[in-house]
């Protein structure tokens, strides 16, 4: 309990901590408005919820920070949750076009609110998948940032309680529908679906210069093998927080100097 209090106070301050206490007592999260000097517009978090941990990773631990040679033109955020990484990128690269993909209804509602002031962020309610078809979103009880996807009628293991169906979309379909022929940065945090997505990425992987991926081998065996087999053509790799960065030599981004 004490560690949780320290965590909330560090991440969202006393106001956020008190809001989380009120939300816990009411058994219903409270929507907390956050204002920061590095954000052009306020953002919103549900407290208490895993939104706070996501906020901490992005804005306090700076897990998506990197150096750039040139500003990226196109960023795709697959598994955008409530849009915090997308608005971080939008503030750092205001000229970039950003596609924020999120499958879960509650998360997507907050995402839409967070990205609404940013004309360069396009929210897309869907799940990155290896096939174009309806799939199931399931809740393995990992919080609002831990929803998983699985085939609705397949032999795949049941990873949790069924939440709702969602449109599964391949990366090449997303690129085609959004009029994208090249992706500077693809950020992927899709709770184990990277096993399927990277099993055969040949239709689109050559059009991507850099990947920022959270691997979920602990949730779904085979994620690591699939990802590394699918990204053999990349030249550089490094880890930062929970994410692995892989880039081509031509990529606009590079590792932050220490």
C-alpha positions in Angstrom: 0.0 0.0 0.0 2.8 2.4 1.0 4.6 1.7 -2.3 1.4 2.4 -4.3 1.0 5.7 -2.5 4.6 6.7 -3.3 4.1 5.6 -6.9 1.0 7.8 -7.4 2.5 10.8 -5.7 5.7 10.5 -7.8 3.8 10.1 -11.1 0.8 12.4 -10.7 1.4 14.4 -7.6 -0.8 14.9 -4.5 -3.8 15.9 -6.5 -3.6 12.7 -8.5 -3.0 10.7 -5.4 -6.1 12.2 -3.7 -8.2 11.6 -6.8 -7.0 8.0 -6.9 -8.1 7.5 -3.2 -11.5 9.0 -4.0 -11.8 6.8 -7.1 -10.9 3.7 -5.1 -13.4 4.5 -2.4 -16.1 5.0 -5.0 -15.0 1.9 -6.9 -15.0 4.0 -10.0 -11.9 5.6 -11.5 -11.9 9.4 -11.7 -10.7 11.2 -14.8 -7.7 13.3 -13.9 -6.6 16.3 -16.0 -2.8 16.6 -16.4 -1.0 19.7 -17.5 2.7 19.7 -18.4 5.0 22.2 -19.9 6.1 19.7 -22.6 2.4 19.2 -23.7 0.6 21.8 -25.7 -2.8 20.5 -24.4 -3.9 18.8 -21.2 -4.1 15.0 -21.2 -6.4 12.8 -19.2 -5.8 9.7 -17.0 -8.2 7.4 -15.2 -7.2 7.1 -11.5 -6.7 4.6 -10.1 -5.7 2.6 -13.2 -2.8 1.4 -15.2 -3.0 4.8 -17.1 -0.7 6.1 -14.3 2.0 3.5 -14.9 1.8 4.2 -18.7 2.1 8.0 -18.0 5.1 7.4 -15.7 6.9 5.2 -18.3 6.5 7.8 -21.1 6.8 11.2 -19.4 8.9 10.5 -16.3 11.1 7.5 -17.2 11.2 8.7 -20.8 11.1 5.2 -22.2 10.3 6.5 -25.7 13.1 9.1 -25.9 15.6 8.8 -28.7 17.9 11.0 -30.8 16.9 12.0 -34.3 18.9 12.7 -37.5 15.8 14.0 -39.2 12.3 14.5 -37.9 10.0 11.5 -38.7 7.2 12.1 -41.2 5.0 9.1 -40.3 4.6 7.3 -37.0 2.2 4.4 -36.4 1.4 3.5 -32.7 -0.2 0.1 -32.5 -1.6 -0.6 -29.1 -2.0 3.1 -28.3 -3.9 2.6 -25.1 -5.2 6.1 -24.1 -2.9 7.9 -26.5 -0.1 9.0 -24.2 2.7 7.9 -26.5 0.9 9.4 -29.5 0.7 12.8 -27.8 4.3 12.6 -26.7 5.3 12.0 -30.3 2.9 14.8 -31.5 4.4 17.3 -29.2 8.0 16.4 -30.1 7.3 16.1 -33.8 4.4 18.4 -34.6 4.8 17.9 -38.4 4.6 14.1 -38.2 1.4 12.2 -39.2 0.6 9.8 -36.4 -1.8 6.8 -36.6 -2.9 5.7 -33.1 -4.5 2.2 -33.1 -6.4 0.9 -30.1 -8.9 -2.0 -29.9 -10.5 -1.7 -26.5 -13.6 0.5 -26.2 -12.8 2.2 -22.9 -9.2 3.0 -23.8 -10.3 4.2 -27.2 -12.8 6.7 -25.6 -10.0 8.3 -23.5 -7.6 8.1 -26.4 -10.1 10.1 -28.6 -10.3 12.8 -25.8 -6.5 13.0 -25.5 -5.8 13.3 -29.2 -8.7 15.5 -30.2 -6.7 18.8 -30.0 -3.9 17.3 -32.2 -4.8 17.6 -35.9 -1.8 15.3 -36.8 -3.1 12.3 -34.8 -5.6 9.9 -36.5 -7.3 7.5 -34.0 -8.2 4.1 -35.4 -10.3 1.7 -33.4 -8.9 -1.7 -34.5 -6.3 -4.3 -33.5 -3.0 -4.9 -35.4 -3.2 -8.5 -36.5 -1.8 -10.9 -39.1 -5.2 -11.3 -40.9 -8.0 -9.0 -41.9 -10.9 -10.4 -39.9 -13.0 -9.9 -36.8 -11.1 -11.1 -33.7 -11.8 -11.3 -30.0 -10.5 -8.9 -27.4 -10.0 -10.7 -24.0 -9.2 -9.5 -20.5 -6.4 -11.5 -18.7 -6.8 -9.3 -15.6 -3.7 -7.2 -16.2 -5.4 -3.8 -16.0 -6.5 -1.4 -18.7 -3.2 -1.7 -20.6 -3.2 -5.5 -20.7 -6.1 -6.5 -23.1 -5.1 -9.3 -25.5 -6.4 -10.4 -28.9 -7.1 -13.9 -30.2 -8.8 -15.6 -33.1 -12.6 -15.8 -32.4 -13.0 -19.3 -33.9 -9.5 -20.7 -33.7 -7.7 -23.3 -31.6 -5.7 -20.7 -29.7 -5.6 -20.8 -25.9 -8.2 -18.8 -24.1 -6.2 -15.9 -22.5 -9.0 -14.4 -20.5 -12.6 -13.2 -20.3 -14.1 -12.2 -23.6 -14.7 -8.4 -23.7 -15.9 -7.7 -27.2 -15.0 -8.3 -30.9 -12.9 -5.9 -32.8 -11.6 -5.5 -36.4 -8.3 -7.1 -36.8 -6.2 -5.4 -39.5 -2.9 -6.2 -41.1 -0.2 -3.6 -41.2 -0.3 -3.5 -45.0 -4.0 -2.9 -45.0 -3.6 -0.1 -42.5 -1.0 1.5 -44.6 -3.1 1.2 -47.8 -6.2 2.6 -46.2 -4.3 5.5 -44.6 -2.4 6.3 -47.8 1.0 5.5 -46.3 3.9 4.0 -48.4 6.6 4.4 -45.7 6.7 4.3 -41.9 9.5 6.1 -40.1 8.6 4.7 -36.7 6.3 1.8 -35.8 5.7 1.5 -32.1 4.1 -1.8 -31.1 2.7 -2.8 -27.7 0.0 -5.4 -28.5 0.2 -7.8 -25.5 1.5 -10.9 -27.3 -0.1 -10.4 -30.7 3.4 -9.6 -32.0 3.8 -13.4 -32.3 1.3 -13.4 -35.1 2.0 -10.0 -36.6 5.8 -10.7 -37.1 5.4 -14.4 -38.1 5.3 -13.2 -41.8 5.7 -9.4 -42.1 7.1 -9.7 -45.7 4.2 -7.6 -47.2 5.2 -4.5 -45.2 8.3 -4.8 -43.1 10.6 -3.4 -45.9 8.6 -0.1 -45.7 9.4 0.4 -42.0 12.6 2.1 -40.9 12.4 1.7 -37.1 10.5 -0.3 -34.6 9.9 0.2 -30.9 8.4 -2.9 -29.5 7.4 -4.3 -26.1 7.7 -8.1 -26.2 5.4 -10.3 -24.2 7.0 -13.7 -24.2 5.8 -14.1 -20.6 2.2 -13.9 -21.8 2.5 -15.8 -25.0 5.4 -18.2 -25.8 7.0 -17.6 -29.2 6.8 -13.8 -29.3 10.5 -13.3 -29.1 11.3 -15.8 -31.8 8.7 -14.4 -34.1 9.8 -10.8 -33.7 13.5 -11.5 -34.2 12.9 -13.7 -37.2 10.7 -11.0 -38.7 13.2 -8.2 -38.3 16.4 -9.8 -39.5 16.9 -7.0 -42.0 17.4 -4.3 -39.4 20.9 -3.1 -38.5 20.8 -1.8 -35.0 19.2 -2.9 -31.7 19.1 -1.6 -28.2 16.9 -1.9 -25.1 15.3 1.0 -23.3 13.0 0.3 -20.3 10.6 -2.4 -21.4 11.1 -1.8 -25.1 13.4 -3.1 -27.8 14.4 -0.6 -30.5 15.5 -2.0 -33.9 16.4 0.4 -36.7 17.8 0.4 -40.2 20.9 2.4 -40.9 18.7 4.8 -43.0 16.3 5.4 -40.0 15.7 8.9 -38.8 16.2 7.9 -35.1 19.2 6.7 -33.2 20.0 5.8 -29.6 20.1 8.7 -27.1 23.8 9.4 -26.0 24.5 8.6 -22.4 
